[in-house]
Amino acid sequence: MEKEMEISKKVDKQGRLVLPKEWRKKYAGRRVTIKIEDDLMIIKPHKPVDITKFFDRIEVDIKSDLSDWKAVRRELYEVH
């Protein structure tokens, strides 16, 4: 179970704040997802969509060349 903590930080004039060292070390270099609900901001590591769970389950009509996997993946993300 992950530990829970609450930290008070000051936001600078450019709207920046420093994330806790433990969090930075754990997620350095990764993308994050920021969810904003009124006065609440949730920052969490981004988890890419696992499209393998859709294999053999859906049929899609794609226009991309199957030899260009990046284009196929991009088109599948747009469809789903």
N, C-alpha and C positions, 0 to 999 in steps of 0.2 A: 504494500500500500504506500502510495506517495505521501510525503509529509505535506502538511498544509501550513502556510505562513501568510502573514499579512504585514506589509512593509509600507511605510509612508515615504514617498519620494517627492521632490520638488520638480516641477516641469519648468524647463528654461524658456527664455524668450522665443526660441525657435520651435517650441513645442516638443522638445526632446526630453527623455528621461533615461536613466541608466538601469538596465535590467540586472537583477541579482547575479553575482558571479557564478553561483552553482548552476543557474539556468543557462547562462551564456556558455559555460564550459560544456554542458550537456548537449546543447543545440547549436553550437557555433557552425556557421556556414550553411545552415538549413533555412528553408523558407518558412515563414510563419503565416498563420491565418489570424486576422484580426476581426472580431465580431463586435459591433457596437449596438447596444440596446439602451436608448436614452442616455443616462449618465454612467452606464456600465460598459467597460471595454474588456474583452476577453482576448488574450494573446496566447495562441497555442501552436505547437509545431504543425506544419502542414503535412497532411497524409495524402499522398497521391491516390487517385482512384485506382483500385485493383480491377482492371477490366477482365482478368482471367476468370472471375466468377461468372462472367456473362458468356464465356465460350460454350458453344453447343446449346445455347439457350435462346438466342435471339437471331433474327434475320434482319439485316439492314441492307439497303440498296446504297452502295457507296460508289462514288465516281473516281476515287483515287486509284492510282496504279498500285497493285498489291506488292510490287517490288519496292515501293517507297513507303516503308513501315511508318515513318514519322508522319507522312501525310494521311495514311490510313488511321493512325492513332488520333491525330488531330480531328479528323472527320468524325470518328466514333465518339470522342468527347463532346463534340457539338451536338450529335444526335441524342446522347443520353443526358 
